[in-house]
């Protein structure tokens, strides 16, 4: 069989036994001498489904030539991370200086391409955490000695990662944690939320970010955790408080972001935890007496979760008040930013632009039909169970 070049397109047999067009991202020697395995991206699917495949799954009779030149890979540090990552701070500085011309644009584009290059091949296939063995979705910059492992074992309480099952077994006997290392700020039945300061619990938060990167494509925060607070949602039983998801939030956001990153661990997805996490972020915004919005860009699943949350909240308010509200009124009641309210109402065809203003057009029947489609959210955040106060803003010293 011919050796496929990087960038080649051809059909590959997927898990549904049908052939789907894919692009060859990387190759490595196969288990048998003279054979190769190929890391492929299915062009019609999300990157989370990229995988290594053997030659037998590829249709070599329908090879398409490379679409472009091979890119030079970015340099990798010993810890497995890209030598130059596109961090949140770099992006913000770039946006602020955007008026300076195209040179900065090209530099940022080059950095983004480098970051994409180093993260294109998934390095860890599965993790074992708690009672679950989970297939990973994306690359994560674990230290090199761990990144070469096909499977990692992770303590569900302290999030320490290990290469061997027996190491995890020994660790469990010594690990004293039975919940995230922060303050419990919310409890309702078996559901608890803990606030963890990235500065006070740096190692835990770094481990959390490395774990999250396995399931988030565009996450760039790995080690710079000190400016962030992390809110860990858990389900509690006699054994302890087991993480189901989390979101992070800048301690001081100049852009009014109330959420920087959000993840529901795959075994707990499609159970309503995503909406609960989002709802919790807005309850914090209400305590701060601010409106909030998530940091962009959102992942595909994150956008779906936010759109679903915004839709349900707005429809319920419009039904209750029969539409006799302005967009500013709704924003004040929900802590949702006006731009997010407008875009959501536009997607529902419940807003019109008339004489320079956005006018909410409410039809009770249409609202009821939309509410039926949103489904029922059985579990809600109870504000009375939230025991939390905003961090005091550091005031500038006064000089006489």
C-alpha positions in Angstrom: 0.0 0.0 0.0 1.2 3.6 -0.7 2.4 5.7 2.2 -0.1 8.6 2.6 1.2 12.1 2.9 -0.1 14.6 5.5 -3.1 16.4 4.2 -4.3 13.6 1.9 -8.1 13.1 1.7 -9.7 9.7 1.3 -12.7 7.7 2.7 -12.3 5.9 6.1 -14.6 3.3 7.6 -16.2 4.8 10.7 -17.9 3.2 13.7 -21.3 3.2 11.8 -19.5 0.9 9.2 -20.0 3.5 6.5 -17.2 5.3 4.8 -16.7 9.0 5.5 -14.3 11.4 3.9 -11.3 12.2 6.2 -8.0 14.2 6.1 -4.7 12.6 7.2 -3.3 14.7 10.1 -0.4 12.6 11.2 1.2 9.1 10.7 3.3 6.7 12.7 4.6 3.1 12.2 2.1 0.4 12.7 2.4 -2.7 14.9 3.4 -4.8 12.0 6.6 -4.1 10.1 6.1 -2.0 6.9 2.6 -0.8 8.0 1.4 2.6 9.2 -1.3 4.0 11.4 -2.9 7.4 10.5 -4.4 10.1 12.6 -7.5 11.3 10.7 -10.0 14.1 10.9 -13.5 13.3 9.6 -14.3 16.5 7.6 -18.0 16.3 8.4 -17.5 15.8 12.1 -16.1 17.7 15.1 -12.5 17.3 16.0 -13.4 15.4 19.1 -14.0 12.3 16.8 -10.4 12.4 15.4 -8.6 9.1 15.9 -5.8 6.8 15.0 -6.8 4.2 12.4 -5.1 1.2 10.8 -4.6 1.0 7.0 -7.4 -1.6 6.7 -10.0 1.0 7.5 -8.9 3.3 4.7 -10.1 3.2 1.1 -6.9 3.6 -0.9 -8.8 3.5 -4.3 -10.2 7.0 -3.7 -7.2 9.0 -2.7 -7.3 12.7 -3.2 -4.0 14.7 -3.4 -2.8 17.1 -0.7 -4.7 20.4 -0.5 -1.7 22.4 0.6 1.9 22.4 1.8 2.8 20.7 5.0 3.2 23.1 7.9 6.2 23.1 10.1 5.3 21.9 13.5 5.7 24.3 16.5 8.4 23.6 19.0 7.3 21.6 22.0 8.6 22.1 25.5 9.6 19.2 27.9 6.2 19.6 29.6 4.4 18.9 26.3 3.1 22.4 25.8 3.6 24.6 22.8 6.5 27.0 23.2 4.2 29.9 22.3 0.6 29.5 23.4 -2.1 32.0 22.5 -3.2 32.9 26.0 -6.2 34.9 27.1 -4.0 37.8 28.0 -2.2 37.8 24.6 -5.5 37.9 22.8 -6.8 40.8 24.9 -3.6 42.8 24.4 -3.9 42.1 20.7 -7.5 43.3 20.6 -6.6 46.5 22.4 -3.7 47.2 19.9 -5.7 46.1 16.9 -5.6 49.6 15.4 -1.8 49.4 15.0 -2.0 47.6 11.7 -1.7 44.3 9.9 1.7 43.3 11.3 0.1 42.5 14.7 -2.7 40.7 13.0 -0.3 38.4 11.1 1.7 37.8 14.3 -1.5 36.7 16.2 -2.6 34.5 13.2 0.8 32.8 13.2 0.6 32.1 17.0 -2.9 30.7 16.6 -1.7 28.5 13.7 1.2 27.3 15.9 -1.2 26.5 18.7 -3.5 24.6 16.4 -0.6 22.7 14.9 0.7 21.4 18.3 -2.8 20.5 19.6 -4.0 18.8 16.4 -3.2 15.2 17.5 -4.8 13.8 20.6 -2.0 12.5 23.0 -4.1 10.7 25.6 -6.9 8.3 24.5 -8.6 7.5 27.8 -8.7 8.5 31.5 -9.9 6.7 34.5 -11.5 9.0 37.1 -13.7 7.8 39.9 -16.0 5.0 38.7 -15.6 6.0 35.1 -13.3 5.3 32.2 -13.7 8.1 29.7 -12.6 8.5 26.1 -10.9 11.9 25.6 -11.6 14.3 22.8 -8.6 16.6 22.4 -4.9 17.2 23.1 -3.9 18.4 26.6 -0.4 19.6 27.5 0.3 17.2 30.3 4.1 16.8 31.1 5.9 14.8 28.4 6.3 11.6 30.5 2.5 11.5 31.1 1.5 12.7 27.6 3.1 9.6 26.0 0.7 7.4 28.0 -2.4 6.1 26.2 -4.3 6.1 29.4 -4.1 8.3 32.5 -5.4 7.5 36.0 -6.8 10.6 37.9 -7.8 11.0 41.5 -11.3 12.3 41.4 -10.8 14.4 44.6 -7.4 16.1 44.2 -7.1 15.5 40.4 -3.5 14.3 40.6 -2.7 12.3 37.5 -0.8 9.0 37.3 0.5 6.6 34.7 -0.4 3.3 36.5 -3.5 1.8 38.1 -1.5 0.6 41.1 -0.1 4.1 41.7 -3.7 5.4 41.8 -4.6 2.6 44.3 -1.8 3.5 46.6 -2.6 7.3 46.3 -6.2 6.7 47.3 -5.0 5.3 50.6 -3.1 8.5 51.4 -5.3 11.2 49.8 -7.2 13.0 52.5 -9.5 15.1 50.2 -13.1 14.1 49.9 -14.2 17.3 48.2 -12.6 20.2 46.2 -10.2 22.2 48.3 -12.3 25.4 48.7 -15.3 26.9 50.4 -18.6 25.2 50.0 -20.9 28.1 49.0 -24.0 26.2 47.9 -25.8 23.1 49.0 -29.2 21.8 47.9 -29.9 18.1 48.7 -27.0 16.1 47.3 -25.8 19.0 45.1 -22.9 21.2 46.3 -20.7 23.9 44.7 -17.3 24.8 46.0 -15.4 28.0 45.2 -11.6 27.3 44.7 -9.2 30.2 44.4 -6.5 29.7 41.7 -4.0 31.5 43.8 -4.5 29.6 47.0 -4.9 26.1 45.4 -2.7 26.5 42.3 -1.8 22.8 41.8 -5.4 21.6 42.0 -6.6 24.3 39.6 -3.8 23.5 37.1 -4.7 19.8 37.3 -8.3 20.8 36.7 -7.4 22.9 33.6 -5.3 20.0 32.2 -8.2 17.6 32.7 -10.7 20.1 31.1 -8.4 20.6 28.0 -9.0 16.9 27.2 -12.6 17.8 26.4 -12.3 21.5 25.3 -10.9 22.4 21.9 -10.1 26.1 22.2 -9.1 26.3 25.9 -5.7 28.0 26.3 -5.5 28.5 30.1 -3.4 25.7 31.6 -1.0 27.1 34.1 -1.9 30.8 34.7 -4.7 30.1 37.1 -4.0 32.7 39.8 -6.3 35.4 38.4 -9.3 33.0 38.4 -11.9 31.5 40.7 -13.1 28.0 39.9 -16.6 26.9 40.8 -16.8 23.1 41.1 -20.2 21.4 41.1 -20.4 18.1 42.9 -22.8 15.3 43.7 -22.3 14.1 47.3 -22.7 10.7 48.8 -21.2 8.8 51.8 -17.9 8.5 49.9 -17.5 12.2 49.3 -18.3 15.0 46.8 -17.8 13.9 43.2 -17.2 16.5 40.6 -19.7 16.6 37.7 -18.5 19.9 36.1 -17.1 23.3 36.7 -16.8 26.8 35.4 -14.0 29.4 35.9 -14.3 33.2 36.3 -11.9 36.0 36.3 -11.6 37.7 39.7 -11.6 41.1 37.9 -12.9 41.1 34.4 -12.7 44.3 32.5 -15.2 43.0 29.9 -17.9 42.0 32.4 -17.4 38.3 31.8 -19.1 36.2 34.4 -17.7 32.9 33.0 -14.4 32.1 31.3 -14.6 28.4 30.8 -17.2 25.8 31.4 -17.2 22.0 31.3 -19.5 19.1 32.3 -17.5 15.9 32.6 -18.7 13.6 29.8 -20.3 10.9 32.1 -22.6 13.6 33.5 -23.6 15.3 30.2 -27.2 15.5 29.0 -28.4 15.5 32.6 -29.0 19.2 33.1 -25.7 20.1 34.8 -24.6 22.5 32.1 -27.7 24.6 32.6 -27.2 24.5 36.3 -23.6 25.7 36.0 -24.7 28.6 33.7 -27.6 29.5 36.1 -25.2 29.5 39.0 -22.9 31.9 37.1 -25.8 34.4 36.7 -26.8 34.0 40.4 -23.3 35.2 41.3 -23.7 38.1 38.9 -27.0 39.1 40.6 -25.1 39.0 44.0 -22.5 41.4 42.4 -25.4 43.5 41.0 -23.9 43.3 37.5 -24.9 42.0 34.2 -22.7 39.3 32.8 -21.8 37.4 29.6 -19.6 34.4 28.9 -16.2 34.9 27.4 -16.0 34.3 23.7 -15.5 32.2 21.7 -17.7 29.5 23.2 -17.3 25.9 22.3 -20.0 24.3 20.2 -21.5 22.6 23.2 -21.1 25.7 25.3 -23.0 27.8 22.8 -25.8 25.3 22.7 -26.0 25.2 26.5 -26.0 29.0 26.8 -28.6 29.5 24.0 -30.8 26.9 25.7 -30.5 28.6 29.1 -31.1 32.1 27.7 -34.1 30.8 25.7 -35.8 29.2 28.7 -35.2 32.1 31.1 -36.4 34.7 28.6 -39.5 32.7 27.6 -40.6 32.2 31.2 -40.2 35.9 32.0 -42.1 36.9 28.9 -44.9 34.5 29.7 -45.1 35.7 33.3 -45.1 39.5 32.4 -47.0 39.1 29.2 -44.3 40.9 27.3 -44.8 44.2 29.1 -41.0 44.6 29.6 -38.2 46.4 27.9 -34.9 44.7 27.1 -33.2 46.7 29.9 -35.9 45.5 32.3 -35.2 41.9 31.4 -31.4 42.4 31.7 -31.8 43.9 35.2 -34.0 40.9 36.3 -31.8 38.2 34.8 -28.3 39.7 34.8 -28.1 38.7 31.2 -26.3 41.2 28.9 -28.6 43.0 26.5 -26.7 41.8 23.4 -27.3 38.2 24.5 -31.0 38.9 25.1 -31.4 40.5 21.6 -29.6 37.7 19.8 -31.7 35.0 21.6 -35.0 36.8 20.9 -34.0 37.2 17.3 -33.4 33.5 17.0 -36.9 33.0 18.3 -38.4 35.6 16.0 -39.7 37.5 19.1 -38.2 40.9 18.4 -38.5 43.5 15.7 -36.4 46.6 14.9 -38.8 49.6 14.5 -37.9 53.3 14.3 -34.4 52.7 15.6 -35.4 50.5 18.6 -35.7 46.8 19.3 -39.4 46.0 20.1 -40.4 42.7 21.7 -43.2 41.1 19.8 -45.0 38.7 22.1 -47.6 36.2 21.0 -48.7 34.0 24.0 -49.3 31.0 21.7 -45.8 31.2 20.2 -44.2 31.5 23.6 -46.1 28.4 24.8 -45.0 26.5 21.7 -41.4 27.5 22.3 -41.6 26.5 26.0 -42.8 23.1 25.0 -39.8 22.6 22.8 -37.3 23.7 25.5 -38.3 20.8 27.7 -38.5 20.8 31.5 -35.6 21.7 33.7 -36.4 19.7 36.9 -33.5 20.9 39.0 -32.9 24.6 39.6 -30.5 26.7 41.5 -32.1 27.9 44.8 -30.8 31.5 45.5 -31.6 31.1 49.2 -29.1 28.3 49.4 -26.2 30.4 48.0 -24.0 31.7 50.7 -21.5 34.0 49.0 -20.4 37.6 48.8 -18.4 39.2 46.0 -14.7 39.7 46.5 -14.0 43.3 47.6 -12.5 45.4 44.8 -9.1 46.8 45.8 -9.3 50.5 46.1 -6.5 52.8 44.9 -4.5 54.4 47.7 -5.2 58.1 48.3 -2.4 60.5 48.3 -2.5 63.9 49.8 
